[in-house]
Amino acid sequence: MAQRGVQLERETFSCAICLDLLKVPVTIPCGHSYCMHCIKHHWDGELIHSCPQCRQSFTPRPVLLKSTMLAALVEELKKTGLQAAPADHCYAGAGDVACDVCTGRKLRACKSCLVCLVSYCDQHLQPHYDVAPLKKHKLVEPSKKLQENICSRHDEVKKLFCRTDQQSICYLCSVDEHKGHDTVSAAAERTERQRELEGSRLNIQQRIQDGEKEVKLLQREVEAVNGSADKAVKDSEKTFTELIRLMEKGSSDVKQQLRSQQEREVSRVRELQEKLEQEISELKRRDAELELLSHTEDHNQFLLSYPPSSLPAPLSGATHSSSTNTRPLSYFEDVTAALSAVRDKLQDVLREEWTHVSSTEVDVLLSAAAEPASRAGFLRYSQEVTLDPNTANTHLLLSEGSRKATLMPQPQSYSSHPDRFIDYSQVLSREGLTGRCYWEVEWRGGRVFVAVAYKNTSRAGGGDESIFVFNDKSWSLDCDQNGYIFRYNSISTLVSGPLSSRVGVYLDHRAGVLSYSVVSETMTLLHRVQATFTQPLHAGVWLCETAEFCKLK
């Protein structure tokens, strides 16, 4: 009851806003008390000033004065050494681990002890910091699963781990049903598992880095595709605009020529027409004179007036009239027919060429057509290649920032890894290669296979499937002092070319192009492959002495 009374005193003199003992206490008109700073801050910026507890509003804003009586009582309470009640967020709620020692309303635990198998709040944890034997106990973050550390059969703490059955056990279990099993301390097993976990994390982080690099490469490829498509659209619009301009100019020229010819023909015809009309008028006049003469009764007068010849000259338009009567009045049908023929030919050409353009793969236009021909062109796509020690055969020593691999007589101290080549002196790059990439390999010794391979190429087994030569997941150029052989899926192709200790490799993943060249300013092509790559590729080598992925500027 005394403890409950103390608790009531704490709650009575605590501010409902900050949940601490009242500081400069003030009482507002509704009777509730708060720290002066807390209630002022609560009311600042509010249009309606109300009590945080009963919600009674006040107009105007109350003038706050220190309550001297409450202040004195709080000071007396402080002298007793009591503090304010814990805030609500200090108590254990749903989902929290509660202190196992607290009675009544339990506080939230801050630590769990793996020795005591008890969870403690700050107050009840203090002995673990003060008492010497308790200081040796293992404290961890609060856990609800402490009871899982107790053996249900023997009621003892599980401090051992049975590797045979892969489960935690207590000491009595090790001499009972787990007798003769491979058992170690839980701490030792944790150390081993922790080492494996770190290896897994490194592997995952490396894959994340590889994935992010591939995402960036794909993003660059998207940008390249978009840029190329935008340029192609712009160029096509320009081309069609020029074609339209040419057609419009041709139309204008033909129209102008037709109108000019029309004017000439009309002028010629009208000139003939006017001349004929004048001649007809003259003939009508002559006809009238002759008619008048025909009515003269005096014979002598008739003979004197009669002209030597009464027949007029032929009309000047007679020839034109006869030709008009013998052919239809058509002048420009030949032009129309010629234009129709041009239209039909143009339609045929456009139809044929458009079918060719629309059936062409965009990625081939973007990549294969732009395959470099010089070393400077290849270097635009230079790729930094580093070798992955998790894939290296144990007899390979990596150096020069993991760019150089050397075959050693003694195995190297590599940790166990599922990606490691077991039977052959092979290694793959860390980087997954997509898009357009170029790198160079310099080799020394009797022989080297310069390869690209998928990540899931076989790593172990005495069979040939794990060699870069005898599977369908890798492509390689076999180089030695006698020449070159390209190898893929057990198929060998003899390659001719100048002997060199430095080979350039170009990959256009999207276009499915892989080529090998002897490195020089002009680059001598050794072999070119057209394939369909379904996964990111990794550069690799199978060597007899030394191979180095060159650092390109």
LUMLUMDO-85913 format. One record per residue (C-alpha): residue number from 1; z, y, x. Coordinates in pm, whole numbers, plus 50000, padded with zeros to 5 digits. Each point is the difference from the previous one (the first is absolute). Example, Ala and Ser with C-alpha at 12.3 -4.5 7.8 and 13.67 -1.06 7.14 Angstrom:
# LUMLUMDO-85913
seza;pz;py;px
1;50780;49550;51230
2;49934;50344;50137
# end
This chain:
# LUMLUMDO-85913
seza;pz;py;px
1;50000;50000;50000
2;50077;50235;50288
3;49656;49935;50145
4;49840;50072;49661
5;50200;50325;49980
6;49868;50109;50339
7;49648;49915;49883
8;50049;50213;49688
9;50121;50292;50211
10;49692;49975;50218
11;49768;50004;49699
12;50193;50285;49837
13;49961;50233;50298
14;49641;49902;50090
15;49694;50212;49933
16;49764;49828;49756
17;49702;50139;50193
18;50073;49913;50365
19;50255;49722;49917
20;50233;50134;50271
21;50337;50173;49975
22;49967;50347;49851
23;49923;50276;50249
24;50080;50354;49875
25;50051;49862;49647
26;49884;50204;49699
27;50041;49925;49630
28;49716;50096;49764
29;50055;50101;49631
30;49970;49643;49866
31;50300;49895;50216
32;49822;49785;50260
33;50055;50078;50367
34;49758;49993;50294
35;49965;50118;50357
36;49891;50363;49988
37;49703;49931;50227
38;49891;49694;49798
39;49997;50170;49660
40;49833;50313;50138
41;49727;49792;50161
42;49963;49804;49675
43;49953;50318;49795
44;49769;50179;50246
45;49649;50014;49860
46;50107;49876;49655
47;49921;50208;49693
48;50278;49839;49794
49;50336;49958;50173
50;50175;49685;49874
51;50277;49760;50105
52;49863;49696;50191
53;50247;49773;49814
54;50028;50119;49636
55;49673;50200;49997
56;50162;50300;49828
57;49791;50309;50076
58;50126;50348;50083
59;49838;50341;49950
60;50020;50204;50211
61;50060;49807;50323
62;50381;49968;50043
63;50169;50189;50280
64;50161;49742;50230
65;50351;50053;50138
66;50198;49770;50223
67;50262;49794;49815
68;50306;50051;50218
69;50203;49729;49827
70;49730;49734;50046
71;49949;50111;50358
72;50370;49956;50073
73;50006;49654;49838
74;49697;49890;50202
75;50167;50117;50321
76;50314;49802;49912
77;49786;49694;49929
78;49831;50035;50339
79;50341;50007;50173
80;50072;49651;49863
81;49702;49876;50208
82;49801;49897;49692
83;49629;50075;49979
84;49762;50025;49711
85;49888;49690;49819
86;49692;49837;50144
87;49679;50127;49851
88;49829;49774;49749
89;49729;49913;50249
90;50270;49844;50225
91;50083;49736;49742
92;49801;49676;49991
93;49729;50002;49738
94;49730;49763;49887
95;49825;49857;50304
96;50275;50112;50243
97;50228;49774;50203
98;50361;50065;49889
99;50304;49999;50227
100;50177;49664;49963
101;50341;50154;50074
102;50001;50291;49751
103;50191;49949;49674
104;49904;50163;49674
105;49676;50195;50031
106;49849;49876;50327
107;49849;50227;50262
108;49662;49927;50152
109;50017;49785;50314
110;49875;50151;50327
111;50016;49681;50213
112;50027;49624;49963
113;50186;49783;50252
114;49831;49673;50094
115;50332;49860;50126
116;50223;50098;49707
117;49708;49955;49758
118;50130;50307;49818
119;49835;50335;49920
120;50204;50318;50063
121;49990;50364;49897
122;50072;50269;50263
123;50374;49996;49931
124;50050;49623;50012
125;49763;49961;50297
126;50219;50217;50223
127;50213;49707;50135
128;49682;49851;50148
129;49978;50311;50218
130;50373;50020;50081
131;50126;49640;50036
132;49894;49831;50326
133;49925;49647;49862
134;49801;50148;49709
135;49791;50212;50234
136;49826;49680;50117
137;49875;49921;49650
138;49629;50037;49926
139;49938;50286;49756
140;49665;50027;49821
141;49853;50206;49721
142;50154;49920;49658
143;49871;49665;49874
144;50037;49819;49668
145;49909;49668;50164
146;50311;49949;50213
147;50091;49684;49812
148;49674;49844;50112
149;50158;49990;50348
150;50268;49758;49871
151;49925;49628;49999
152;50036;49883;49639
153;50105;49654;50115
154;50259;50081;50268
155;50089;50360;49908
156;49939;50103;50363
157;49791;50282;50145
158;49646;49895;50092
159;49979;50078;50371
160;49742;49737;50101
161;49633;49942;49924
162;49842;49657;49964
163;49646;50014;50136
164;49932;49650;49874
165;50063;50095;49637
166;49932;50374;50046
167;50323;50119;49836
168;50330;50168;50083
169;50303;49770;50022
170;50370;50013;50086
171;50172;49817;50287
172;50114;49713;49775
173;49640;49950;49880
174;49890;49951;50363
175;50232;49703;50041
176;49937;49865;49652
177;49660;49977;49826
178;49823;50199;50277
179;50141;49787;50282
180;49741;49938;50273
181;49775;50281;49877
182;49865;50278;50220
183;50260;50272;49935
184;50058;50337;50166
185;50218;50298;49923
186;49876;50230;49726
187;49995;50281;50255
188;49773;49802;50237
189;49761;49911;49718
190;50000;50363;49890
191;49908;50110;50354
192;49709;49754;50006
193;49884;50098;49653
194;50040;50367;50092
195;49768;49947;50296
196;49744;49834;49773
197;50043;50280;49749
198;49929;50262;50265
199;49690;49807;50104
200;49886;49985;49639
201;50064;50369;49959
202;49800;50080;50312
203;49718;49785;49870
204;50013;50171;49660
205;50016;50344;50160
206;49702;49913;50217
207;49809;49884;49695
208;50096;50322;49824
209;49866;50199;50294
210;49682;49792;50002
211;49967;50047;49626
212;50052;50375;50026
213;49736;50017;50274
214;49762;49802;49782
215;50076;50232;49707
216;49918;50299;50220
217;49679;49833;50114
218;49906;49925;49641
219;50085;50358;49905
220;49772;50124;50276
221;49733;49764;49873
222;50045;50136;49647
223;49964;50351;50138
224;49689;49895;50193
225;49848;49837;49690
226;50080;50306;49787
227;49862;50235;50264
228;49683;49795;50042
229;49952;49968;49624
230;50052;50375;49951
231;49742;50070;50271
232;49756;49750;49849
233;50042;50160;49655
234;49950;50346;50148
235;49691;49885;50194
236;49856;49824;49694
237;50052;50313;49789
238;49824;50203;50269
239;49712;49749;50015
240;49955;49993;49622
241;50023;50380;49990
242;49721;50018;50258
243;49795;49749;49800
244;50053;50202;49683
245;49908;50319;50186
246;49681;49834;50127
247;49915;49880;49648
248;50066;50344;49855
249;49786;50161;50270
250;49721;49749;49935
251;50023;50068;49628
252;49987;50373;50061
253;49700;49967;50234
254;49807;49779;49758
255;50080;50236;49713
256;49886;50301;50203
257;49676;49826;50103
258;49929;49892;49643
259;50056;50352;49865
260;49783;50150;50274
261;49720;49755;49926
262;50049;50063;49629
263;49950;50375;50052
264;49685;49945;50208
265;49846;49764;49746
266;50087;50222;49704
267;49861;50306;50181
268;49674;49815;50077
269;49960;49872;49644
270;50076;50339;49845
271;49748;50169;50231
272;49735;49757;49874
273;50120;50054;49648
274;49960;50382;50026
275;49654;49968;50157
276;49887;49765;49725
277;50134;50229;49732
278;49803;50294;50150
279;49682;49790;50011
280;50055;49887;49641
281;50041;50363;49894
282;49672;50093;50175
283;49821;49709;49835
284;50127;50106;49660
285;49862;50348;50064
286;49658;49854;50102
287;49998;49776;49696
288;50058;50299;49774
289;49708;50191;50161
290;49767;49704;49960
291;50103;49955;49638
292;49920;50366;49934
293;49663;49960;50176
294;49919;49697;49787
295;50010;50218;49689
296;49743;50258;50137
297;49691;49999;49773
298;49773;50191;50234
299;49831;49739;50216
300;49914;50235;50282
301;50353;50138;50008
302;50138;49640;50008
303;49778;49904;50294
304;50090;50311;50196
305;50370;49945;49951
306;50002;49625;50062
307;50134;49922;50352
308;49801;49790;50247
309;50249;49718;49962
310;50239;49972;49711
311;50205;49722;50152
312;50318;50120;50186
313;50126;49855;50331
314;50240;49704;49975
315;50369;50085;49959
316;50198;50017;50327
317;50270;49772;49854
318;49762;49730;49891
319;50077;49781;50302
320;50375;50035;49948
321;49963;49922;49631
322;49806;49684;50063
323;50255;49877;50255
324;50284;50077;49763
325;49834;49794;49729
326;49958;49699;50232
327;50367;49961;50133
328;50346;50050;49841
329;50183;50327;50056
330;50263;49864;50246
331;50090;50157;50332
332;50351;49889;50122
333;50033;49638;49886
334;49933;49889;50361
335;50302;50201;50119
336;50220;49838;49734
337;49879;49654;50095
338;50063;50069;50372
339;50354;50123;49930
340;50069;49693;49785
341;49889;49780;50290
342;50232;50187;50238
343;50288;49962;49753
344;49945;49625;49971
345;49990;49957;50379
346;50316;50209;50044
347;50180;49793;49737
348;49903;49678;50179
349;50121;50134;50337
350;50330;50129;49858
351;50061;49675;49812
352;49942;49787;50310
353;50199;50220;50239
354;50288;50053;49755
355;50036;49624;49958
356;50025;49973;50379
357;50260;50280;50024
358;50217;49874;49712
359;50003;49641;50133
360;50117;50101;50349
361;50367;49931;50075
362;50190;50321;50068
363;50220;49852;50272
364;49693;49882;50192
365;49855;50347;49979
366;50327;50145;50123
367;50073;49763;50285
368;49720;49775;50119
369;49753;50286;50008
370;50238;50199;50216
371;50084;49726;50254
372;50041;50166;50342
373;49742;49953;50275
374;50182;50164;50293
375;50347;49960;50150
376;50084;50355;49892
377;49911;49899;49646
378;50218;49687;50018
379;50293;50199;50143
380;50011;50204;49680
381;50154;49689;49842
382;50223;49900;50293
383;50307;49801;49894
384;50327;49971;50193
385;50069;49626;50026
386;50342;49862;50099
387;50084;49633;50020
388;50266;49851;49775
389;50264;49815;50206
390;50092;49795;49691
391;49653;49838;50015
392;49976;49956;50379
393;50004;49647;50143
394;50314;49953;50209
395;49795;49979;50322
396;49854;50350;49945
397;50166;50300;50163
398;49934;50328;49819
399;49998;50324;50201
400;49846;50350;50013
401;50161;50091;49669
402;49904;49663;49848
403;49630;50063;50067
404;49965;49748;50285
405;50053;49622;49983
406;50036;49778;50310
407;50020;49622;50002
408;50317;49885;50184
409;50094;49651;50128
410;50353;50030;49863
411;50083;50067;49632
412;50133;50345;49912
413;50328;50061;49817
414;49858;50065;49654
415;50212;49931;49692
416;49881;49753;49742
417;49757;50151;49751
418;49770;49846;49734
419;49706;50220;50110
420;50000;49870;50360
421;49704;49796;50134
422;50153;49676;50124
423;49729;49793;50165
424;49747;50248;50142
425;50029;50317;50210
426;49902;50232;49717
427;50138;50329;49866
428;49913;50237;49713
429;50037;50375;49960
430;50276;50166;49801
431;49747;50216;49818
432;49809;49876;49701
433;49644;50134;50030
434;49803;50136;49705
435;49736;50268;49968
436;49803;50078;50318
437;50170;49915;50331
438;49896;49974;50365
439;50190;49866;50300
440;49924;49870;50349
441;50135;49695;50181
442;49996;49962;50379
443;50055;49647;50133
444;50053;49823;50329
445;50000;49632;50084
446;49791;49703;49907
447;49964;50054;49628
448;50109;50203;49696
449;49934;49985;49626
450;49983;50352;49849
451;50077;49943;49633
452;50085;50142;49660
453;50198;49789;49755
454;50184;50009;49671
455;50380;50020;50010
456;50033;49656;49837
457;49810;49818;50274
458;50178;49673;50082
459;50266;50033;50274
460;50104;49645;50086
461;49891;49641;49994
462;49811;49800;50255
463;49678;50028;49798
464;49719;50243;50073
465;50067;50208;49688
466;50236;50230;50192
467;49735;50095;50261
468;49789;50310;49946
469;49689;49780;50029
470;50041;49723;49744
471;50096;50172;49672
472;49844;50228;49742
473;50272;50265;50038
474;49899;50130;50342
475;49691;50121;50188
476;49988;50005;50381
477;49776;50071;50298
478;50047;49744;50279
479;49961;50182;50335
480;49987;49847;50346
481;49816;50044;50331
482;49691;49816;49867
483;49940;50200;49682
484;50103;50030;49637
485;50027;49773;49697
486;50089;50122;49650
487;50220;49752;49814
488;50098;49972;49633
489;50125;49702;49799
490;49886;49746;50266
491;49650;50157;50014
492;49893;50132;50340
493;49722;50254;50057
494;49870;50065;50353
495;49998;50375;50077
496;49791;50164;50271
497;50094;50321;50175
498;50112;50153;50330
499;50323;49858;50139
500;50296;50236;49980
501;50379;49983;50014
502;50029;50260;49724
503;49893;49937;49641
504;49995;50249;49711
505;50078;49878;49647
506;49886;50194;49691
507;50123;49911;49649
508;49886;50148;49671
509;50225;49804;49767
510;49856;50138;49675
511;49638;49937;50098
512;50087;49659;50150
513;49865;50090;50345
514;50146;49865;50327
515;49818;50066;50328
516;50065;49937;50370
517;49844;50216;50272
518;50005;50038;50378
519;50169;50334;50065
520;49779;50274;50148
521;49882;50344;49894
522;49714;49847;49799
523;50189;49679;49902
524;49812;49669;50021
525;50037;49800;49678
526;50094;49638;50066
527;50046;49865;49649
528;50029;50136;49647
529;50152;49817;49702
530;49957;50074;49630
531;50284;49845;49799
532;50227;50057;49702
533;50354;50082;50111
534;50259;49932;49728
535;50316;50102;50192
536;50099;50250;50269
537;49903;49869;50346
538;50210;49992;50317
539;49857;50029;50351
540;50088;49708;50226
541;49930;49817;50325
542;50018;49645;50131
543;50016;50030;50378
544;50015;49804;50320
545;50137;50276;50223
546;50015;50367;49892
547;49861;50212;49716
548;50077;50363;49926
549;49922;50214;49697
550;49882;50322;50164
551;50152;50337;49922
552;49710;50210;49871
553;49986;50379;50015
# end
